[in-house]
Amino acid sequence: MKFVVAYRSLTGCTKKLAEAIYESIDEGEKELLDIKERPDISDADIVALGYYVIQGGPDDLVKDWIR
C-alpha cells in the first residue's frame, strides 16, 4: 500500500504537521510531497492533504492541483 502526504505551506506550520504525519506512517511505501511541485499522486492508495487557508479555502495552486 502506498501512502502520500501532500502539503502546501506558507509559513512552515503545515509542512511541520505533514512531516509529523509522514513520520507516523510505519507500514507500506510512503512519500512526502510539496504541492507547489505539482506532484503526480495517481499511484497512491491513501492521500493525506494539508494546506493553509486563505479567504476561507485553499489557494489557487492547491485548487488547480486538486482538480
Buried (B, 14 or more C-beta within 10 A) or exposed (E): EEBBBBBBBEEEEBBEBBBEBBEEBEEEEBBBBEBEEEBEBEEBEEEBBBBBEEEEEBBEEBEEBEE
